[in-house]
Amino acid sequence: MGSLAACNLGIQVGQGTSGATSGQEVNLSFQVSCITVSPDTLDFGDVSLNTTAKASVMLIDKCTVPVTGIVASVTGTDANLFVVDNAPSALAAGSSATVNISYSPIALETRSMASVVFSGSDGGKGTLTLFGEP
């Protein structure tokens, strides 16, 4: 099923009558993203203007199915200051990959903020929150 694993949870609801149980079955289903990012927050701390700081995170497939079509999208007010390098396009079931992130401040501000969303082709997502202080 790609990067989403479907989980079904059956709950039996009933009321006893004369020693017998009459009930109604309720099935709940939900989807869990296979893609996770560790750590899920990356704070570059103080970085001098017009320099580049680099750090790494792990992108992990926590499911028993491969994740394909992985795309990294940087979003947020300061998205232009952060760059994602070497994000894999696929992860085998249970595997991980190191992803490098760069931060290059170009002007003074209180704090730079952005997010990276790693999305699989079938909708699974892992999010990384980014911070830095120029």
N, C-alpha and C positions, 0 to 999 in steps of 0.2 A: 504494500500500500504506500510505498514511498516513505516520506519522513514523518508521517502521522500514523500512530498506532491507535486503532479503535479499541476501546475497552468497554465491555458491557457489564453492568452491575445489576443483578436481579435481586429484588426485594420482595419478600412474601408478606402480604398484609392480610390478616384474617381475624375472624372472631369465632370463638368456639361455641358450638351449639350441641348440647347433649353428648358431650364427649368427642364429637367430631369437629374438625376444623373446616370451616368454609372460608375461602379467602379469595383475594384478588391479587394477581401477579402484576407488579409494576416493573417494567424494564427501563433502566436509565442507561444512556450511552454518552460517552464523552470522548474527546480526542486529546491526545497528549503529544506535544511536539518532541520529536526525537533529538533535535538540535539544541545543545546547551553550550554556554560559553563560561569558561572558568579562568580567572574570576569574572564576575558579571559587571564589575565596575573597575575602571582604570583611571587613576588620578596621577597625572604627570608631575604634579607639584609645580614649583617655580621653574620656569624656562626662560632664558634670555631671548629678547626679541631677535628676529631674523636668524635663529638657530633651530635645529631640529632635534627633538628628543624622541627616542624609540623605546618601545616596550612590546612584550609578546603576551598573547593569551592562547588558551587551548580551545579549539572548537571540537566538540565531542558529539558523536552519535550514540545516544544511550539506548537505542532500540535494537531489535533483532533483525531489522531490515535496513538496507542501504539508503542513504539520503543522496539524491541526485539534484542537478540543476541549482546548486547553491550559488546565490548572488549576495554580495555584501553591499548594503546601501547606507551611506553616512547621511544623517539628517540632523536638523537642529540649526539654531542661530549661527553657530560657529563651525558648521560642517566643513567649510573650505579650509579650515586649519588642521584637519585630521585626515590622514590617508591610510587606507587599508592595503597592505602588501601581502601577496602570496596566499590569499584565501582559496581553499580548494573548491573545485566545482562539484566534487562528490566525496562522500565518506562511506566506507564500508561499515556494515553493522558492527557496533561496538568499538569502532576505531576513533582516533583523534588526530588532529593536525595542529601545528603551531601556526598562528597567524600574527604577523607583525603589524603594529599600529605606530604611525608617526604623528607628532604634534609639532607644528611650526608657527608660533605666534608672530604676528606682523605689526601689532599695535597694542598699546597699553589698554587694558580693561580689567575689571575686577576679577572675573573668572570666565574662562572659555568653557562652553558646554556643547556636547553633541551626543548622538547615539549611533551605534552601528547595528543594523538589523541584518542578520544572516538568515536568508529565506531559502527553503527548499522548493522544488518545482511543484509540490502538491500542497503548499501552504504552511509547512512546519517552520517555526521561527525561533531564533535565539537572539537575545538583545544584550548589547554591551553599552554601558553608560560611560561617557568620556568626560574628563575634567582636566583643566590645566590653568595655571596662573602665569600670565606674561610678566 
